[in-house]
Amino acid sequence: MKGMVDTSMRALLDVAVAAAKGAATQRITVWIDTAFNGGLVMPRQHIERLGLKQASTARALLADGRPVDVETFTCHLEWFGDEYRTQVVATDGEFPLLGTLLLADRKLTIDYKTKTVALD
């Protein structure tokens, strides 16, 4: 999987996401966030556009140590030739984030000099 480093120095990948198994996918650009150990974080407008169903609420710990309650949703994504089900945390933020749960057993290479991202 190939991506790019944008002008703000964010490592980005395009992923195909669906609301349910076997449903039509939509491509979204995600920012790789190695400080997030979950699957995906998505702005609410993306969640609504994709039609994701709410799964639950969960307690999460923010980077500054504050605990918060978050809404979680379920989505399916095309992931290295397979359909993978993962949890999505809703956010009021601007960017979808891809966490380390999806990086497990993968090799991530970010080359800031050539502005390239590779996930194998």
The first five atom37 places (N, CA, C, CB, O) and aatype in JSON, in Angstrom:
{
  "aatype": [12, 11, 7, 12, 19, 3, 16, 15, 12, 1, 0, 10, 10, 3, 19, 0, 19, 0, 0, 0, 11, 7, 0, 0, 16, 5, 1, 9, 16, 19, 17, 9, 3, 16, 0, 13, 2, 7, 7, 10, 19, 12, 14, 1, 5, 8, 9, 6, 1, 10, 7, 10, 11, 5, 0, 15, 16, 0, 1, 0, 10, 10, 0, 3, 7, 1, 14, 19, 3, 19, 6, 16, 13, 16, 4, 8, 10, 6, 17, 13, 7, 3, 6, 18, 1, 16, 5, 19, 19, 0, 16, 3, 7, 6, 13, 14, 10, 10, 7, 16, 10, 10, 10, 0, 3, 1, 11, 10, 16, 9, 3, 18, 11, 16, 11, 16, 19, 0, 10, 3],
  "atom_mask": [
    [1, 1, 1, 1, 1],
    [1, 1, 1, 1, 1],
    [1, 1, 1, 0, 1],
    [1, 1, 1, 1, 1],
    [1, 1, 1, 1, 1],
    [1, 1, 1, 1, 1],
    [1, 1, 1, 1, 1],
    [1, 1, 1, 1, 1],
    [1, 1, 1, 1, 1],
    [1, 1, 1, 1, 1],
    [1, 1, 1, 1, 1],
    [1, 1, 1, 1, 1],
    [1, 1, 1, 1, 1],
    [1, 1, 1, 1, 1],
    [1, 1, 1, 1, 1],
    [1, 1, 1, 1, 1],
    [1, 1, 1, 1, 1],
    [1, 1, 1, 1, 1],
    [1, 1, 1, 1, 1],
    [1, 1, 1, 1, 1],
    [1, 1, 1, 1, 1],
    [1, 1, 1, 0, 1],
    [1, 1, 1, 1, 1],
    [1, 1, 1, 1, 1],
    [1, 1, 1, 1, 1],
    [1, 1, 1, 1, 1],
    [1, 1, 1, 1, 1],
    [1, 1, 1, 1, 1],
    [1, 1, 1, 1, 1],
    [1, 1, 1, 1, 1],
    [1, 1, 1, 1, 1],
    [1, 1, 1, 1, 1],
    [1, 1, 1, 1, 1],
    [1, 1, 1, 1, 1],
    [1, 1, 1, 1, 1],
    [1, 1, 1, 1, 1],
    [1, 1, 1, 1, 1],
    [1, 1, 1, 0, 1],
    [1, 1, 1, 0, 1],
    [1, 1, 1, 1, 1],
    [1, 1, 1, 1, 1],
    [1, 1, 1, 1, 1],
    [1, 1, 1, 1, 1],
    [1, 1, 1, 1, 1],
    [1, 1, 1, 1, 1],
    [1, 1, 1, 1, 1],
    [1, 1, 1, 1, 1],
    [1, 1, 1, 1, 1],
    [1, 1, 1, 1, 1],
    [1, 1, 1, 1, 1],
    [1, 1, 1, 0, 1],
    [1, 1, 1, 1, 1],
    [1, 1, 1, 1, 1],
    [1, 1, 1, 1, 1],
    [1, 1, 1, 1, 1],
    [1, 1, 1, 1, 1],
    [1, 1, 1, 1, 1],
    [1, 1, 1, 1, 1],
    [1, 1, 1, 1, 1],
    [1, 1, 1, 1, 1],
    [1, 1, 1, 1, 1],
    [1, 1, 1, 1, 1],
    [1, 1, 1, 1, 1],
    [1, 1, 1, 1, 1],
    [1, 1, 1, 0, 1],
    [1, 1, 1, 1, 1],
    [1, 1, 1, 1, 1],
    [1, 1, 1, 1, 1],
    [1, 1, 1, 1, 1],
    [1, 1, 1, 1, 1],
    [1, 1, 1, 1, 1],
    [1, 1, 1, 1, 1],
    [1, 1, 1, 1, 1],
    [1, 1, 1, 1, 1],
    [1, 1, 1, 1, 1],
    [1, 1, 1, 1, 1],
    [1, 1, 1, 1, 1],
    [1, 1, 1, 1, 1],
    [1, 1, 1, 1, 1],
    [1, 1, 1, 1, 1],
    [1, 1, 1, 0, 1],
    [1, 1, 1, 1, 1],
    [1, 1, 1, 1, 1],
    [1, 1, 1, 1, 1],
    [1, 1, 1, 1, 1],
    [1, 1, 1, 1, 1],
    [1, 1, 1, 1, 1],
    [1, 1, 1, 1, 1],
    [1, 1, 1, 1, 1],
    [1, 1, 1, 1, 1],
    [1, 1, 1, 1, 1],
    [1, 1, 1, 1, 1],
    [1, 1, 1, 0, 1],
    [1, 1, 1, 1, 1],
    [1, 1, 1, 1, 1],
    [1, 1, 1, 1, 1],
    [1, 1, 1, 1, 1],
    [1, 1, 1, 1, 1],
    [1, 1, 1, 0, 1],
    [1, 1, 1, 1, 1],
    [1, 1, 1, 1, 1],
    [1, 1, 1, 1, 1],
    [1, 1, 1, 1, 1],
    [1, 1, 1, 1, 1],
    [1, 1, 1, 1, 1],
    [1, 1, 1, 1, 1],
    [1, 1, 1, 1, 1],
    [1, 1, 1, 1, 1],
    [1, 1, 1, 1, 1],
    [1, 1, 1, 1, 1],
    [1, 1, 1, 1, 1],
    [1, 1, 1, 1, 1],
    [1, 1, 1, 1, 1],
    [1, 1, 1, 1, 1],
    [1, 1, 1, 1, 1],
    [1, 1, 1, 1, 1],
    [1, 1, 1, 1, 1],
    [1, 1, 1, 1, 1],
    [1, 1, 1, 1, 1],
    [1, 1, 1, 1, 1]
  ],
  "atom_positions": [
    [[0.86, -1.16, 0.0], [0.0, 0.0, 0.0], [0.9, 1.22, 0.0], [-0.98, 0.0, 1.22], [1.83, 1.32, 0.8]],
    [[0.63, 2.14, -0.89], [1.47, 3.34, -1.03], [0.68, 4.58, -0.62], [1.99, 3.48, -2.49], [-0.53, 4.65, -0.82]],
    [[1.38, 5.53, -0.05], [0.78, 6.78, 0.36], [1.75, 7.92, 0.12], [0.0, 0.0, 0.0], [2.66, 7.8, -0.7]],
    [[1.53, 9.01, 0.83], [2.37, 10.19, 0.63], [2.47, 10.99, 1.93], [1.8, 11.08, -0.5], [1.67, 10.82, 2.84]],
    [[3.48, 11.84, 1.97], [3.63, 12.81, 3.05], [3.19, 14.15, 2.47], [5.12, 12.86, 3.6], [3.72, 14.59, 1.45]],
    [[2.22, 14.8, 3.12], [1.71, 16.06, 2.58], [2.57, 17.24, 3.03], [0.24, 16.28, 3.01], [3.57, 17.06, 3.72]],
    [[2.19, 18.43, 2.64], [2.97, 19.63, 2.94], [2.98, 19.97, 4.43], [2.43, 20.81, 2.15], [3.82, 20.75, 4.88]],
    [[2.03, 19.4, 5.19], [2.01, 19.58, 6.64], [2.76, 18.46, 7.36], [0.57, 19.65, 7.15], [2.7, 18.37, 8.59]],
    [[3.46, 17.61, 6.59], [4.29, 16.51, 7.1], [3.48, 15.37, 7.71], [5.26, 17.04, 8.13], [3.97, 14.64, 8.58]],
    [[2.22, 15.22, 7.26], [1.39, 14.11, 7.71], [1.58, 12.93, 6.77], [-0.1, 14.52, 7.77], [1.58, 13.1, 5.55]],
    [[1.75, 11.73, 7.34], [1.84, 10.5, 6.54], [0.41, 10.05, 6.25], [2.66, 9.36, 7.31], [-0.37, 9.78, 7.17]],
    [[0.06, 9.96, 4.96], [-1.31, 9.7, 4.53], [-1.42, 8.45, 3.68], [-1.86, 10.89, 3.76], [-0.52, 8.13, 2.89]],
    [[-2.53, 7.74, 3.86], [-2.87, 6.58, 3.03], [-4.33, 6.7, 2.61], [-2.61, 5.23, 3.79], [-5.14, 7.28, 3.33]],
    [[-4.67, 6.16, 1.45], [-6.06, 6.03, 1.05], [-6.53, 4.63, 1.38], [-6.25, 6.34, -0.47], [-5.86, 3.65, 1.03]],
    [[-7.68, 4.52, 2.05], [-8.25, 3.22, 2.38], [-9.69, 3.17, 1.91], [-8.16, 2.94, 3.9], [-10.38, 4.19, 1.85]],
    [[-10.15, 1.96, 1.58], [-11.53, 1.76, 1.13], [-12.34, 1.25, 2.32], [-11.6, 0.75, -0.07], [-12.01, 0.21, 2.9]],
    [[-13.4, 1.98, 2.67], [-14.2, 1.7, 3.85], [-15.65, 1.47, 3.45], [-14.09, 2.84, 4.88], [-16.16, 2.13, 2.55]],
    [[-16.32, 0.53, 4.14], [-17.73, 0.25, 3.9], [-18.45, 0.16, 5.24], [-17.92, -1.07, 3.09], [-17.84, -0.12, 6.27]],
    [[-19.77, 0.4, 5.21], [-20.58, 0.34, 6.42], [-20.86, -1.09, 6.86], [-21.89, 1.07, 6.21], [-21.09, -1.34, 8.04]],
    [[-20.84, -2.03, 5.93], [-21.16, -3.42, 6.26], [-20.37, -4.36, 5.36], [-22.68, -3.68, 6.11], [-19.85, -3.95, 4.32]],
    [[-20.29, -5.6, 5.76], [-19.58, -6.61, 4.98], [-20.23, -6.73, 3.6], [-19.59, -7.98, 5.72], [-21.45, -6.89, 3.49]],
    [[-19.42, -6.66, 2.56], [-19.9, -6.79, 1.2], [-20.55, -5.55, 0.62], [0.0, 0.0, 0.0], [-20.94, -5.56, -0.55]],
    [[-20.67, -4.47, 1.41], [-21.27, -3.23, 0.91], [-20.28, -2.46, 0.05], [-21.75, -2.34, 2.09], [-19.08, -2.73, 0.08]],
    [[-20.78, -1.53, -0.72], [-19.93, -0.68, -1.56], [-18.99, 0.12, -0.67], [-20.79, 0.26, -2.43], [-19.37, 0.6, 0.39]],
    [[-17.75, 0.27, -1.14], [-16.75, 1.0, -0.36], [-16.63, 2.43, -0.86], [-15.39, 0.29, -0.43], [-16.96, 2.76, -2.0]],
    [[-16.13, 3.27, 0.02], [-15.77, 4.64, -0.32], [-14.33, 4.84, 0.11], [-16.73, 5.7, 0.37], [-13.93, 4.37, 1.18]],
    [[-13.55, 5.53, -0.71], [-12.15, 5.77, -0.38], [-12.05, 7.02, 0.49], [-11.29, 5.93, -1.67], [-12.64, 8.05, 0.2]],
    [[-11.28, 6.88, 1.57], [-10.99, 8.04, 2.42], [-9.49, 8.1, 2.64], [-11.76, 7.95, 3.79], [-8.8, 7.08, 2.64]],
    [[-9.01, 9.3, 2.83], [-7.59, 9.51, 3.12], [-7.45, 9.6, 4.63], [-7.04, 10.8, 2.42], [-8.12, 10.4, 5.28]],
    [[-6.57, 8.76, 5.18], [-6.34, 8.72, 6.63], [-4.93, 9.17, 6.95], [-6.59, 7.3, 7.18], [-4.0, 8.99, 6.16]],
    [[-4.79, 9.75, 8.1], [-3.52, 10.21, 8.64], [-3.03, 9.11, 9.58], [-3.65, 11.61, 9.38], [-3.75, 8.73, 10.5]],
    [[-1.84, 8.6, 9.36], [-1.29, 7.55, 10.22], [-0.92, 8.17, 11.56], [-0.05, 6.86, 9.55], [-0.13, 9.12, 11.63]],
    [[-1.5, 7.62, 12.62], [-1.29, 8.15, 13.97], [-0.72, 7.06, 14.86], [-2.63, 8.71, 14.56], [-1.47, 6.24, 15.4]],
    [[0.59, 7.04, 15.02], [1.23, 5.99, 15.8], [1.04, 6.18, 17.32], [2.7, 5.94, 15.48], [1.49, 5.34, 18.1]],
    [[0.4, 7.27, 17.74], [0.09, 7.47, 19.15], [-1.3, 6.93, 19.5], [0.19, 8.95, 19.51], [-1.69, 6.94, 20.67]],
    [[-2.05, 6.47, 18.5], [-3.4, 5.93, 18.7], [-3.34, 4.42, 18.51], [-4.45, 6.58, 17.72], [-2.94, 3.94, 17.45]],
    [[-3.72, 3.65, 19.54], [-3.56, 2.2, 19.46], [-4.83, 1.48, 18.99], [-3.15, 1.67, 20.8], [-4.91, 0.25, 19.08]],
    [[-5.81, 2.21, 18.5], [-7.04, 1.6, 17.99], [-6.99, 1.42, 16.49], [0.0, 0.0, 0.0], [-5.92, 1.46, 15.88]],
    [[-8.18, 1.22, 15.89], [-8.29, 1.03, 14.45], [-8.37, 2.35, 13.7], [0.0, 0.0, 0.0], [-7.39, 2.79, 13.09]],
    [[-9.55, 2.98, 13.75], [-9.75, 4.24, 13.03], [-10.43, 5.27, 13.94], [-10.6, 4.01, 11.77], [-11.22, 4.92, 14.81]],
    [[-10.12, 6.51, 13.71], [-10.85, 7.65, 14.27], [-11.38, 8.4, 13.07], [-9.93, 8.58, 15.21], [-10.65, 8.65, 12.11]],
    [[-12.67, 8.77, 13.11], [-13.24, 9.5, 11.97], [-14.08, 10.67, 12.44], [-14.09, 8.56, 11.11], [-14.79, 10.59, 13.44]],
    [[-13.99, 11.76, 11.71], [-14.9, 12.88, 11.97], [-16.34, 12.43, 11.75], [-14.56, 14.1, 11.06], [-16.62, 11.58, 10.9]],
    [[-17.23, 13.01, 12.52], [-18.64, 12.62, 12.45], [-19.23, 12.75, 11.04], [-19.45, 13.47, 13.41], [-20.08, 11.94, 10.66]],
    [[-18.8, 13.74, 10.27], [-19.36, 13.9, 8.91], [-18.99, 12.72, 8.02], [-18.86, 15.22, 8.28], [-19.78, 12.34, 7.15]],
    [[-17.82, 12.12, 8.23], [-17.43, 10.92, 7.48], [-18.3, 9.73, 7.9], [-15.94, 10.59, 7.7], [-18.76, 8.96, 7.06]],
    [[-18.51, 9.6, 9.21], [-19.33, 8.52, 9.74], [-20.74, 8.59, 9.17], [-19.37, 8.56, 11.27], [-21.31, 7.58, 8.76]],
    [[-21.3, 9.79, 9.15], [-22.66, 9.97, 8.61], [-22.69, 9.68, 7.11], [-23.16, 11.41, 8.88], [-23.61, 9.01, 6.64]],
    [[-21.71, 10.17, 6.36], [-21.66, 9.94, 4.91], [-21.54, 8.46, 4.59], [-20.49, 10.71, 4.28], [-22.14, 7.98, 3.63]],
    [[-20.77, 7.72, 5.38], [-20.6, 6.29, 5.17], [-21.79, 5.47, 5.68], [-19.33, 5.82, 5.84], [-21.96, 4.32, 5.29]],
    [[-22.6, 6.07, 6.55], [-23.75, 5.36, 7.1], [-23.36, 4.3, 8.12], [0.0, 0.0, 0.0], [-24.0, 3.26, 8.21]],
    [[-22.31, 4.56, 8.9], [-21.86, 3.59, 9.89], [-22.85, 3.49, 11.05], [-20.46, 3.96, 10.42], [-23.46, 4.49, 11.44]],
    [[-22.99, 2.29, 11.57], [-23.9, 2.04, 12.69], [-23.13, 2.14, 14.0], [-24.58, 0.65, 12.55], [-22.01, 1.64, 14.13]],
    [[-23.76, 2.81, 14.99], [-23.11, 2.94, 16.29], [-23.05, 1.58, 16.97], [-23.86, 3.96, 17.17], [-24.02, 0.83, 16.98]],
    [[-21.89, 1.28, 17.54], [-21.69, 0.01, 18.23], [-21.86, 0.18, 19.74], [-20.3, -0.56, 17.92], [-22.54, -0.62, 20.39]],
    [[-21.23, 1.23, 20.29], [-21.27, 1.41, 21.74], [-20.66, 2.76, 22.1], [-20.53, 0.27, 22.47], [-20.35, 3.58, 21.23]],
    [[-20.51, 2.96, 23.38], [-19.67, 4.06, 23.88], [-18.54, 3.4, 24.66], [-20.5, 5.09, 24.78], [-18.7, 2.3, 25.19]],
    [[-17.43, 4.07, 24.73], [-16.27, 3.51, 25.42], [-15.54, 4.62, 26.14], [-15.32, 2.78, 24.42], [-15.68, 5.8, 25.8]],
    [[-14.77, 4.25, 27.13], [-13.92, 5.19, 27.86], [-12.57, 5.19, 27.17], [-13.8, 4.8, 29.38], [-12.0, 4.13, 26.91]],
    [[-12.05, 6.36, 26.89], [-10.75, 6.48, 26.22], [-9.89, 7.46, 27.01], [-10.91, 6.96, 24.74], [-10.39, 8.31, 27.75]],
    [[-8.6, 7.33, 26.83], [-7.63, 8.21, 27.48], [-6.98, 9.07, 26.41], [-6.57, 7.41, 28.28], [-6.34, 8.55, 25.5]],
    [[-7.12, 10.38, 26.52], [-6.51, 11.29, 25.55], [-5.0, 11.38, 25.77], [-7.15, 12.69, 25.66], [-4.48, 10.96, 26.8]],
    [[-4.31, 11.93, 24.79], [-2.85, 12.05, 24.86], [-2.4, 12.85, 26.07], [-2.31, 12.69, 23.59], [-1.31, 12.63, 26.6]],
    [[-3.24, 13.79, 26.52], [-2.87, 14.6, 27.69], [-3.25, 13.93, 29.01], [-3.54, 15.96, 27.6], [-3.1, 14.52, 30.08]],
    [[-3.75, 12.67, 28.93], [-4.07, 11.91, 30.13], [-5.51, 12.03, 30.61], [0.0, 0.0, 0.0], [-5.89, 11.34, 31.56]],
    [[-6.31, 12.87, 29.97], [-7.71, 13.03, 30.39], [-8.56, 11.87, 29.89], [-8.28, 14.36, 29.87], [-8.46, 11.49, 28.72]],
    [[-9.4, 11.3, 30.76], [-10.33, 10.27, 30.31], [-11.57, 10.92, 29.69], [-10.73, 9.33, 31.49], [-12.05, 11.95, 30.18]],
    [[-12.09, 10.32, 28.63], [-13.3, 10.82, 27.98], [-14.16, 9.63, 27.55], [-12.95, 11.72, 26.74], [-13.65, 8.53, 27.37]],
    [[-15.45, 9.87, 27.41], [-16.35, 8.88, 26.84], [-16.47, 9.17, 25.35], [-17.75, 8.89, 27.55], [-16.67, 10.32, 24.96]],
    [[-16.35, 8.14, 24.51], [-16.43, 8.31, 23.06], [-17.47, 7.36, 22.48], [-15.05, 8.07, 22.4], [-17.71, 6.28, 23.01]],
    [[-18.07, 7.78, 21.37], [-18.98, 6.91, 20.64], [-18.15, 6.06, 19.69], [-20.07, 7.74, 19.86], [-17.22, 6.55, 19.05]],
    [[-18.49, 4.78, 19.59], [-17.78, 3.91, 18.66], [-18.75, 3.34, 17.63], [-17.07, 2.77, 19.41], [-19.94, 3.14, 17.91]],
    [[-18.23, 3.09, 16.46], [-18.97, 2.57, 15.33], [-18.19, 1.4, 14.76], [-19.22, 3.67, 14.25], [-17.03, 1.18, 15.12]],
    [[-18.81, 0.64, 13.88], [-18.13, -0.46, 13.22], [-18.07, -0.19, 11.73], [-18.84, -1.8, 13.51], [-19.03, 0.31, 11.15]],
    [[-16.95, -0.53, 11.12], [-16.83, -0.43, 9.67], [-16.04, -1.62, 9.15], [-16.16, 0.92, 9.25], [-15.4, -2.34, 9.91]],
    [[-16.09, -1.8, 7.86], [-15.32, -2.84, 7.18], [-14.42, -2.12, 6.19], [-16.25, -3.9, 6.45], [-14.84, -1.19, 5.51]],
    [[-13.17, -2.55, 6.11], [-12.29, -1.95, 5.13], [-11.54, -3.02, 4.36], [-11.31, -1.01, 5.8], [-11.31, -4.12, 4.85]],
    [[-11.17, -2.66, 3.14], [-10.32, -3.53, 2.34], [-8.92, -3.38, 2.89], [-10.38, -3.18, 0.79], [-8.36, -2.28, 2.92]],
    [[-8.35, -4.51, 3.35], [-7.05, -4.44, 4.01], [-6.18, -5.57, 3.54], [-7.21, -4.47, 5.54], [-6.32, -6.71, 4.0]],
    [[-5.28, -5.27, 2.64], [-4.32, -6.23, 2.1], [-5.01, -7.48, 1.55], [-3.32, -6.62, 3.17], [-4.65, -8.61, 1.87]],
    [[-6.02, -7.24, 0.71], [-6.71, -8.32, 0.03], [-7.82, -8.97, 0.81], [0.0, 0.0, 0.0], [-8.51, -9.85, 0.29]],
    [[-8.03, -8.56, 2.03], [-9.1, -9.11, 2.86], [-10.06, -8.01, 3.27], [-8.52, -9.82, 4.1], [-9.74, -6.82, 3.21]],
    [[-11.24, -8.43, 3.7], [-12.18, -7.5, 4.31], [-11.97, -7.58, 5.81], [-13.67, -7.82, 3.91], [-12.05, -8.66, 6.39]],
    [[-11.7, -6.44, 6.43], [-11.34, -6.39, 7.84], [-12.36, -5.53, 8.58], [-9.9, -5.84, 8.03], [-12.64, -4.41, 8.17]],
    [[-12.91, -6.06, 9.66], [-13.85, -5.31, 10.48], [-13.09, -4.63, 11.61], [-14.98, -6.24, 11.05], [-12.27, -5.27, 12.28]],
    [[-13.35, -3.34, 11.83], [-12.66, -2.63, 12.88], [-13.57, -1.6, 13.53], [-11.41, -1.95, 12.34], [-14.61, -1.23, 13.0]],
    [[-13.14, -1.17, 14.69], [-13.87, -0.15, 15.44], [-13.46, 1.24, 14.96], [-13.62, -0.3, 16.95], [-12.3, 1.49, 14.64]],
    [[-14.44, 2.12, 14.92], [-14.21, 3.52, 14.56], [-14.63, 4.38, 15.74], [-15.01, 3.92, 13.26], [-15.73, 4.23, 16.26]],
    [[-13.75, 5.26, 16.17], [-14.06, 6.21, 17.23], [-14.48, 7.52, 16.57], [-12.84, 6.41, 18.19], [-13.77, 8.04, 15.7]],
    [[-15.63, 8.05, 16.98], [-16.12, 9.31, 16.43], [-15.37, 10.48, 17.06], [-17.64, 9.46, 16.66], [-15.04, 10.46, 18.25]],
    [[-15.12, 11.49, 16.25], [-14.43, 12.68, 16.73], [-15.06, 13.92, 16.11], [-12.92, 12.61, 16.41], [-15.71, 13.86, 15.07]],
    [[-14.85, 15.04, 16.78], [-15.26, 16.32, 16.22], [-14.1, 16.94, 15.45], [-15.75, 17.28, 17.34], [-14.2, 18.07, 14.97]],
    [[-13.01, 16.2, 15.34], [-11.82, 16.68, 14.62], [-12.03, 16.74, 13.12], [0.0, 0.0, 0.0], [-13.13, 16.48, 12.62]],
    [[-10.98, 17.09, 12.44], [-11.05, 17.32, 10.99], [-10.56, 16.14, 10.16], [-10.24, 18.55, 10.63], [-11.01, 15.95, 9.03]],
    [[-9.64, 15.32, 10.72], [-8.98, 14.31, 9.91], [-9.26, 12.89, 10.4], [-7.5, 14.55, 9.91], [-9.26, 12.64, 11.61]],
    [[-9.51, 11.95, 9.48], [-9.57, 10.54, 9.85], [-8.16, 10.07, 10.21], [-10.17, 9.67, 8.7], [-7.18, 10.44, 9.56]],
    [[-8.07, 9.24, 11.26], [-6.78, 8.73, 11.73], [-6.77, 7.21, 11.66], [-6.48, 9.2, 13.16], [-7.78, 6.56, 11.94]],
    [[-5.63, 6.65, 11.29], [-5.43, 5.21, 11.28], [-4.45, 4.88, 12.39], [-4.91, 4.71, 9.89], [-3.34, 5.41, 12.43]],
    [[-4.87, 3.98, 13.3], [-4.05, 3.66, 14.46], [-3.21, 2.41, 14.32], [0.0, 0.0, 0.0], [-3.25, 1.72, 13.3]],
    [[-2.46, 2.14, 15.35], [-1.48, 1.05, 15.32], [-2.11, -0.33, 15.3], [-0.58, 1.16, 16.5], [-1.45, -1.29, 14.91]],
    [[-3.37, -0.48, 15.7], [-4.04, -1.77, 15.59], [-3.97, -2.28, 14.16], [-5.51, -1.66, 16.05], [-3.78, -3.48, 13.93]],
    [[-4.12, -1.37, 13.19], [-4.08, -1.76, 11.78], [-2.65, -1.86, 11.23], [-4.87, -0.77, 10.95], [-2.44, -2.34, 10.12]],
    [[-1.68, -1.42, 12.01], [-0.28, -1.52, 11.59], [0.39, -2.79, 12.09], [0.5, -0.31, 12.09], [1.49, -3.13, 11.66]],
    [[-0.28, -3.51, 13.0], [0.3, -4.73, 13.56], [0.63, -5.71, 12.44], [-0.68, -5.37, 14.58], [-0.15, -5.89, 11.51]],
    [[1.78, -6.33, 12.54], [2.27, -7.31, 11.56], [2.54, -6.7, 10.18], [1.27, -8.44, 11.42], [2.6, -7.41, 9.18]],
    [[2.7, -5.39, 10.14], [3.0, -4.68, 8.89], [4.31, -3.91, 9.05], [1.85, -3.72, 8.5], [4.75, -3.65, 10.16]],
    [[4.91, -3.57, 7.93], [6.1, -2.73, 7.92], [5.71, -1.37, 7.37], [7.25, -3.37, 7.07], [5.26, -1.25, 6.23]],
    [[5.87, -0.33, 8.19], [5.56, 1.04, 7.8], [6.86, 1.78, 7.52], [4.73, 1.76, 8.9], [7.74, 1.84, 8.37]],
    [[6.96, 2.35, 6.33], [8.13, 3.16, 5.98], [7.64, 4.55, 5.57], [8.95, 2.49, 4.82], [6.84, 4.69, 4.64]],
    [[8.12, 5.56, 6.27], [7.79, 6.95, 5.94], [9.09, 7.62, 5.57], [7.06, 7.69, 7.13], [10.0, 7.71, 6.4]],
    [[9.19, 8.1, 4.34], [10.39, 8.77, 3.85], [10.05, 10.24, 3.66], [10.92, 8.12, 2.51], [9.45, 10.62, 2.65]],
    [[10.44, 11.05, 4.62], [10.11, 12.47, 4.56], [10.89, 13.2, 3.46], [10.38, 13.12, 5.9], [10.44, 14.23, 2.96]],
    [[12.03, 12.67, 3.09], [12.83, 13.3, 2.04], [12.12, 13.18, 0.69], [14.23, 12.66, 1.96], [12.04, 14.15, -0.06]],
    [[11.62, 11.98, 0.38], [10.95, 11.78, -0.91], [9.42, 11.92, -0.81], [11.29, 10.4, -1.46], [8.71, 11.82, -1.81]],
    [[8.93, 12.16, 0.42], [7.49, 12.36, 0.69], [6.66, 11.14, 0.32], [6.98, 13.57, -0.09], [5.56, 11.26, -0.22]],
    [[7.21, 9.95, 0.63], [6.5, 8.71, 0.31], [6.19, 7.91, 1.57], [7.32, 7.87, -0.67], [6.9, 7.99, 2.57]],
    [[5.13, 7.14, 1.49], [4.72, 6.23, 2.58], [4.5, 4.87, 1.95], [3.41, 6.74, 3.31], [3.88, 4.75, 0.89]],
    [[5.0, 3.84, 2.6], [4.76, 2.46, 2.14], [4.35, 1.64, 3.35], [6.04, 1.83, 1.44], [4.97, 1.71, 4.41]],
    [[3.29, 0.87, 3.18], [2.84, -0.04, 4.23], [2.75, -1.41, 3.59], [1.45, 0.4, 4.85], [1.93, -1.65, 2.7]],
    [[3.61, -2.31, 4.05], [3.68, -3.67, 3.5], [3.32, -4.69, 4.56], [5.09, -3.96, 2.94], [3.33, -5.89, 4.29]]
  ]
}
